[in-house]
Amino acid sequence: MQSLAGKVAIVTGSARGIGAEIALMLANAGAKVAVNYAQNKAAADRLCNTISAAEGTCLAIQADVCDPQQVRKLFETTSAHFGQIDILVNNAGMLLFKEIAEVRDDEFDRIVDVNFKSVFYTLREAATHLADHGRIVTVSSTVTRLMLPKYGAYAATKAAIEQLTRVFAREMGKRGIIANIVSPGPVDTELFRAGKTEADIERMANMAALGRIGNVQDVAQAVLFLVSDEARWITGQNIGVNGGII
């Protein structure tokens, strides 16, 4: 199904994990995709090769989304190469799995930069670069609805980007731009597994009504729906993609 034919998408932090699957799924639906990466050029190139092999269109663009100048370059490069930008997926992020009392100042500053400031910068650029009737999806987390120990700093940054996205949806509605949030539960990625034991992962799986942790396809499918025309009357919403964990 080429439901996104003619559309151009930026997916931040898309060299691997959830972001890579989102980029691949959007490309398979017909979108031309800018695969953003910060450092892992090899992974971004492999993803673009996979997309190209399936007759999709992809451009790997290095940009640290914590830097507002590089975010501007990401949008300008995408627009210059593809002629427009229709879709933005804010996926770049990091996980900090520590009790609040143990979080160092530099760790807190870093997670605020990566998870919160980066989304502020991309939304600010989207306000001028995104085409009318464009689509934005911000990837948050179900932990904003829970009180899980060791997720305090992470949950705080994710809650902040949820509010940014909701307000942005209101501000951009006059141009027909739709902005929503997806909040995954535990998803089986390298990022999720970092710092956790198998017992931690099993405990989280058992919290879900469906009795498992998610996979990257679960999240990407929800994003694909929200950027499609089928979701044209949904904006400013937060969709839990979590197997019934809450």
C-alpha positions as CSV (number, residue, x, y, z in Angstrom):
1,M,0.0,0.0,0.0
2,Q,1.5,3.3,-1.1
3,S,-0.5,5.5,1.2
4,L,2.3,7.9,1.7
5,A,3.3,8.3,-1.9
6,G,4.7,11.8,-2.6
7,K,5.3,12.5,1.0
8,V,8.7,13.4,2.6
9,A,9.5,12.3,6.2
10,I,12.2,13.1,8.7
11,V,12.7,10.5,11.4
12,T,15.1,11.6,14.1
13,G,17.4,9.1,15.7
14,S,16.5,6.5,13.1
15,A,19.7,4.6,12.5
16,R,18.5,1.7,14.7
17,G,15.8,0.5,17.1
18,I,12.3,1.9,16.9
19,G,13.4,4.8,14.7
20,A,14.8,2.5,12.1
21,E,11.6,0.5,11.9
22,I,9.6,3.6,11.6
23,A,11.8,4.9,8.8
24,L,11.5,1.5,7.0
25,M,7.8,1.3,7.4
26,L,7.2,4.9,6.1
27,A,9.4,4.2,3.1
28,N,7.6,0.9,2.4
29,A,4.4,3.0,2.4
30,G,5.8,5.3,-0.3
31,A,7.4,8.2,1.7
32,K,10.8,9.5,0.9
33,V,12.7,9.3,4.2
34,A,15.5,11.4,5.7
35,V,17.2,9.0,8.1
36,N,18.7,11.2,10.8
37,Y,21.6,9.9,12.9
38,A,24.1,11.5,15.3
39,Q,27.1,9.2,15.1
40,N,26.3,5.8,13.8
41,K,26.8,6.4,10.0
42,A,27.3,2.7,9.3
43,A,23.9,1.8,10.7
44,A,22.2,4.7,8.9
45,D,23.8,3.6,5.6
46,R,22.7,0.0,6.1
47,L,19.1,1.1,6.7
48,C,19.2,3.3,3.6
49,N,20.6,0.4,1.6
50,T,17.7,-1.8,2.9
51,I,15.2,0.9,1.9
52,S,16.7,1.3,-1.6
53,A,16.8,-2.4,-2.2
54,A,13.0,-2.4,-1.6
55,E,12.7,0.4,-4.2
56,G,12.2,3.1,-1.6
57,T,13.9,6.5,-1.4
58,C,16.2,7.4,1.5
59,L,18.8,10.0,2.5
60,A,21.0,9.5,5.6
61,I,21.7,12.9,7.3
62,Q,24.0,13.4,10.2
63,A,22.8,15.9,12.7
64,D,23.0,16.1,16.5
65,V,19.4,17.1,17.4
66,C,20.6,18.5,20.7
67,D,22.2,21.4,18.6
68,P,19.7,23.9,17.2
69,Q,22.1,24.8,14.3
70,Q,22.4,21.2,13.3
71,V,18.6,20.7,13.6
72,R,18.1,23.7,11.2
73,K,20.6,22.1,8.8
74,L,18.7,18.8,9.0
75,F,15.5,20.5,7.9
76,E,17.2,22.6,5.2
77,T,19.1,19.6,3.8
78,T,16.0,17.5,3.6
79,S,14.0,20.3,2.0
80,A,16.7,21.0,-0.5
81,H,17.1,17.4,-1.5
82,F,13.5,16.3,-1.6
83,G,11.8,19.7,-2.3
84,Q,9.4,19.6,0.8
85,I,8.9,18.1,4.2
86,D,5.5,16.6,5.1
87,I,6.2,14.4,8.1
88,L,8.3,14.7,11.2
89,V,8.8,11.8,13.7
90,N,10.5,12.9,16.9
91,N,12.1,9.6,17.9
92,A,15.6,10.5,19.1
93,G,16.1,9.9,22.8
94,M,18.0,8.3,25.5
95,L,17.2,6.3,28.6
96,L,18.5,6.9,32.1
97,F,17.7,4.1,34.6
98,K,18.6,5.5,38.0
99,E,17.0,6.5,41.2
100,I,16.6,10.3,41.3
101,A,19.0,10.6,44.3
102,E,21.7,8.9,42.2
103,V,21.4,11.0,39.1
104,R,24.5,13.2,38.5
105,D,24.2,16.8,37.2
106,D,25.9,16.0,34.0
107,E,23.5,13.0,33.4
108,F,20.5,15.1,34.1
109,D,21.7,17.8,31.7
110,R,22.3,15.2,29.0
111,I,18.9,13.6,29.2
112,V,17.2,17.0,29.1
113,D,19.3,17.9,26.0
114,V,18.6,14.6,24.2
115,N,15.0,14.0,25.2
116,F,13.5,17.5,25.7
117,K,15.5,20.2,24.0
118,S,15.8,18.2,20.8
119,V,12.0,18.1,20.4
120,F,11.7,21.8,21.1
121,Y,14.2,22.5,18.3
122,T,12.6,20.2,15.8
123,L,9.1,21.5,16.5
124,R,10.4,25.1,16.1
125,E,11.9,24.2,12.7
126,A,8.8,22.3,11.7
127,A,6.7,25.5,12.3
128,T,8.4,27.1,9.2
129,H,9.6,24.1,7.2
130,L,6.7,21.6,7.4
131,A,4.1,21.7,4.5
132,D,0.5,22.6,5.3
133,H,-1.5,19.5,6.3
134,G,1.7,17.9,7.5
135,R,2.0,15.3,10.2
136,I,4.1,15.1,13.4
137,V,4.5,12.2,15.8
138,T,6.5,12.5,19.0
139,V,7.6,9.3,20.6
140,S,7.1,9.5,24.4
141,S,6.8,6.6,26.9
142,T,4.1,5.0,29.0
143,V,6.3,5.6,32.1
144,T,4.9,9.1,32.2
145,R,1.7,7.5,33.4
146,L,3.3,5.3,36.0
147,M,5.5,5.8,39.1
148,L,8.3,3.4,38.3
149,P,11.4,3.7,40.4
150,K,14.6,4.6,38.5
151,Y,12.6,6.3,35.7
152,G,12.2,9.8,37.3
153,A,14.5,11.9,35.1
154,Y,13.5,10.0,32.0
155,A,9.8,10.3,32.7
156,A,10.1,14.0,33.4
157,T,11.6,14.7,30.0
158,K,9.1,12.6,28.2
159,A,6.2,14.3,30.0
160,A,7.6,17.6,28.9
161,I,7.7,16.7,25.2
162,E,4.1,15.4,25.4
163,Q,3.0,18.9,26.5
164,L,5.1,20.6,23.9
165,T,3.5,18.4,21.2
166,R,-0.1,19.1,22.4
167,V,0.5,22.8,22.5
168,F,2.1,22.7,19.0
169,A,-0.9,20.8,17.7
170,R,-3.1,23.7,18.8
171,E,-0.8,26.3,17.3
172,M,-0.4,24.6,14.0
173,G,-4.1,23.5,13.5
174,K,-4.8,26.6,11.5
175,R,-2.5,25.2,8.8
176,G,-4.0,21.8,8.9
177,I,-0.9,20.3,10.6
178,I,-1.6,17.4,12.8
179,A,0.6,16.5,15.8
180,N,0.2,13.5,18.1
181,I,2.2,11.4,20.5
182,V,2.7,7.7,20.8
183,S,3.7,6.3,24.2
184,P,5.2,2.8,23.9
185,G,5.4,0.5,26.8
186,P,8.5,-1.7,27.2
187,V,9.9,-2.4,23.7
188,D,12.6,-5.0,23.0
189,T,15.4,-2.7,21.9
190,E,19.1,-2.3,22.9
191,L,18.1,1.0,24.6
192,F,15.4,-0.6,26.7
193,R,17.6,-3.6,27.8
194,A,20.5,-1.4,28.9
195,G,21.0,-1.7,32.6
196,K,18.2,-4.2,33.2
197,T,18.4,-7.8,34.3
198,E,16.2,-10.5,32.7
199,A,14.2,-10.4,35.9
200,D,13.5,-6.7,35.4
201,I,12.4,-7.4,31.8
202,E,10.1,-10.3,32.8
203,R,8.5,-8.2,35.5
204,M,7.7,-5.5,33.0
205,A,6.3,-8.0,30.5
206,N,4.0,-9.4,33.2
207,M,2.6,-5.9,33.9
208,A,1.0,-5.8,30.4
209,A,-2.4,-7.2,29.9
210,L,-1.0,-9.0,26.8
211,G,1.8,-10.5,28.9
212,R,4.8,-9.5,26.8
213,I,7.0,-6.6,26.0
214,G,6.5,-4.9,22.7
215,N,8.5,-5.0,19.5
216,V,9.5,-2.2,17.1
217,Q,6.9,-3.1,14.6
218,D,4.1,-2.5,17.2
219,V,5.2,1.1,17.6
220,A,6.0,1.8,13.9
221,Q,2.6,0.6,12.9
222,A,1.0,3.1,15.2
223,V,3.2,5.9,13.8
224,L,2.3,4.9,10.3
225,F,-1.4,5.2,11.1
226,L,-1.0,8.6,12.7
227,V,0.8,10.1,9.7
228,S,-1.7,8.6,7.2
229,D,-4.8,10.2,5.9
230,E,-6.9,7.8,8.0
231,A,-5.9,9.8,11.1
232,R,-6.9,13.2,9.7
233,W,-9.3,13.9,12.6
234,I,-6.9,13.0,15.3
235,T,-4.6,15.7,16.7
236,G,-3.1,16.6,20.1
237,Q,-3.6,13.1,21.3
238,N,-1.4,10.6,23.2
239,I,-1.8,7.0,22.0
240,G,-0.6,4.3,24.4
241,V,1.1,1.5,22.5
242,N,1.8,-0.7,25.5
243,G,-0.1,-3.9,25.5
244,G,-2.5,-2.7,28.2
245,I,0.2,-2.0,30.8
246,I,-2.0,0.8,32.0
